[in-house]
């Protein structure tokens, strides 16, 4: 079998091609960094090579499997794509993937799962996928795509081979480190809960001249308020970074205040989508938070 179509001048593609050639291609790989489109293109190339039925030059590009792979219609290439936002990769999706992984492939020798934005899986989702990464059926391959592997549990990382496409870059917010986004969101949520005008203005200061950070942080701020509201209703325990912040602010705010905070962040998220003036949006963030908690 000869592996074709990979760019051998690129170290990542070269090592993927070599692993496939020696039939040592791992059951689970994480492709991080680079642009989202690059990660997806590489994943599709790997998937096509894994399902190609030619047995000679692979992927051959002409067999029925290759043609279906190119048309995104191969029954044994399962693509799961979610938005790049916290916890978008829900545990229910992971469970569905797990169930499907135990069903043998339809037509190819392999069954390939491509999970886009897999870094948005919470701990629960990661633990669910870990069960199958630990003992995958022989025919299964997982290709996890993410801007950065930093959100993965060490247990998941230890079961996967990581390929890094270089500094994550994207037109959207992917290049922004997750820690900076969470830190900014945390600051704002805590300041709002402290009912302190000055603290709110201070916390929001990180967004001045940083439109990208504000755009990335607002959904996270909203998520914290939503989690806090859930904690108030269900006394449910949260065990990730956002959950801890939510647990801290939940006792300080009424349900009504939290609902109002969720609505206010929603308004701001929408106004950013409509390209509202950035400085005015930062000011609006401060006044809206203050109003939501005091009204
Ligand atoms: Zn083929």
Boltz pocket constraint, residues with backbone or C-beta under 6 A from the ligand:
constraints:
  - pocket:
      binder: B
      contacts: [[A, 48], [A, 52], [A, 53], [A, 54], [A, 57], [A, 58], [A, 59], [A, 60], [A, 61], [A, 62], [A, 63], [A, 64], [A, 65], [A, 66], [A, 67]]
      max_distance: 6.0
